[in-house]
């Protein structure tokens, strides 16, 4: 298994990305190869992929954004194919993301995880994330 920073996603790889996105959300909009490569080229998104035998079996999005108080980062869309869970793949991708966050000099690194995802929450706490006392709101227009 290898964890790599995706530089460019090929047409054959986009289908593998779509399988992972569908595992995260059946309602998510699937973006095309050109769209994801545009996101990768601007430097605000670092997409880590876990590769086994040439197949993408996991991904993690590290998103950087600049605001007046400094450079910040978020981890989003952490997912591993069901048959590969429990093998430390999410941990390896998270550790790569933390290293990249530190190298970038961002002030904070945040993520959210549903309380029902106990394995994920245990993982994040074991690698140094601390639960914050805050409310998370989402605008619901429809």
C-alpha positions as CSV (number, residue, x, y, z in Angstrom):
1,X,0.0,0.0,0.0
2,X,1.2,3.5,-0.9
3,X,-0.1,6.9,0.1
4,X,0.5,9.5,-2.6
5,X,-0.4,13.1,-3.2
6,X,-2.4,13.1,-6.4
7,X,-0.9,15.5,-9.0
8,X,-3.4,14.7,-11.7
9,X,-6.3,12.3,-11.9
10,X,-6.6,10.2,-15.1
11,X,-9.9,9.2,-16.8
12,X,-9.5,5.7,-15.4
13,X,-8.8,7.0,-11.9
14,X,-11.9,9.3,-11.8
15,X,-14.2,6.2,-11.8
16,X,-12.3,4.9,-8.7
17,X,-12.7,8.3,-7.1
18,X,-16.4,8.3,-7.8
19,X,-16.8,4.9,-6.1
20,X,-15.2,6.4,-3.0
21,X,-17.4,9.6,-3.2
22,X,-20.5,7.4,-3.5
23,X,-19.4,5.5,-0.3
24,X,-19.3,8.9,1.5
25,X,-22.6,10.2,0.1
26,X,-25.1,8.8,-2.4
27,X,-26.3,12.4,-3.1
28,X,-22.9,14.0,-3.7
29,X,-22.3,15.6,-7.1
30,X,-19.7,13.7,-9.0
31,X,-17.1,15.9,-10.6
32,X,-15.2,15.1,-13.8
33,X,-11.5,14.7,-14.5
34,X,-11.0,18.3,-15.7
35,X,-12.8,19.7,-12.7
36,X,-10.8,17.7,-10.1
37,X,-7.5,18.5,-11.9
38,X,-8.3,22.2,-11.8
39,X,-8.8,21.9,-8.1
40,X,-5.5,20.0,-7.7
41,X,-3.6,22.6,-9.8
42,X,-4.5,25.6,-7.7
43,X,-2.7,24.3,-4.5
44,X,-5.7,24.8,-2.2
45,X,-6.6,21.1,-2.4
46,X,-4.2,18.3,-1.6
47,X,-5.7,14.9,-2.4
48,X,-4.1,11.9,-0.8
49,X,-4.9,8.6,-2.4
50,X,-4.2,5.1,-1.0
51,X,-3.1,2.8,-3.7
52,X,-3.0,-1.0,-3.7
53,X,-2.0,-2.9,-6.8
54,X,-2.6,0.2,-8.9
55,X,-6.1,0.8,-7.6
56,X,-7.2,3.8,-5.5
57,X,-8.7,2.2,-2.4
58,X,-8.9,5.3,-0.2
59,X,-8.7,9.1,-0.3
60,X,-8.4,12.1,2.0
61,X,-8.8,15.8,1.0
62,X,-6.7,18.4,2.7
63,X,-8.0,21.9,2.0
64,X,-6.1,25.1,2.6
65,X,-7.8,28.5,2.8
66,X,-6.4,31.9,3.6
67,X,-8.4,34.2,5.9
68,X,-7.4,37.5,7.7
69,X,-6.2,35.6,10.7
70,X,-3.9,33.3,8.7
71,X,-3.7,30.2,6.6
72,X,-6.0,27.5,7.8
73,X,-6.6,23.9,6.8
74,X,-9.4,21.3,7.0
75,X,-9.5,17.6,6.4
76,X,-12.5,16.4,4.4
77,X,-13.8,13.3,2.6
78,X,-11.8,10.7,4.4
79,X,-12.8,7.3,3.0
80,X,-11.5,3.8,2.6
81,X,-13.2,1.1,0.6
82,X,-15.1,-1.2,3.0
83,X,-12.9,-4.3,2.3
84,X,-9.7,-2.3,3.3
85,X,-10.9,-0.8,6.5
86,X,-9.2,-1.6,9.8
87,X,-5.7,-1.8,8.1
88,X,-4.4,1.6,9.2
89,X,-5.0,3.3,5.8
90,X,-7.0,6.2,7.2
91,X,-4.3,6.7,9.8
92,X,-1.5,6.7,7.2
93,X,-3.4,9.2,5.0
94,X,-4.1,11.4,8.1
95,X,-0.5,11.4,9.1
96,X,0.6,12.5,5.6
97,X,-2.0,15.3,5.8
98,X,-0.7,16.4,9.2
99,X,2.8,16.5,7.9
100,X,1.8,18.5,4.8
101,X,-0.2,20.9,7.0
102,X,2.8,21.5,9.2
103,X,5.1,22.0,6.2
104,X,2.7,24.7,4.8
105,X,2.8,26.6,8.1
106,X,-1.0,26.8,8.5
107,X,-2.3,27.9,11.9
108,X,-5.0,25.3,12.5
109,X,-6.1,21.9,11.1
110,X,-9.7,21.0,11.7
111,X,-12.0,18.2,10.7
112,X,-15.4,17.0,11.6
113,X,-16.7,13.5,12.2
114,X,-20.1,12.2,13.1
115,X,-20.3,10.9,16.7
116,X,-21.7,7.6,15.4
117,X,-18.3,6.9,13.6
118,X,-16.6,5.7,16.8
119,X,-13.6,4.1,15.0
120,X,-13.0,7.3,13.1
121,X,-13.3,9.4,16.2
122,X,-10.9,7.1,18.1
123,X,-8.4,7.4,15.2
124,X,-8.5,11.2,15.1
125,X,-8.1,11.4,18.9
126,X,-5.2,8.9,18.9
127,X,-3.2,11.1,16.4
128,X,-3.6,14.3,18.3
129,X,-7.0,15.9,17.4
130,X,-8.9,17.3,20.3
131,X,-12.6,17.7,20.3
132,X,-13.6,21.3,20.4
133,X,-16.5,22.8,22.4
134,X,-18.3,24.5,19.5
135,X,-21.5,24.4,17.6
136,X,-21.4,23.5,13.9
137,X,-24.1,25.0,11.7
138,X,-25.1,24.3,8.2
139,X,-27.4,26.5,6.2
140,X,-30.3,24.5,4.8
141,X,-31.8,26.2,1.8
142,X,-33.8,23.2,0.6
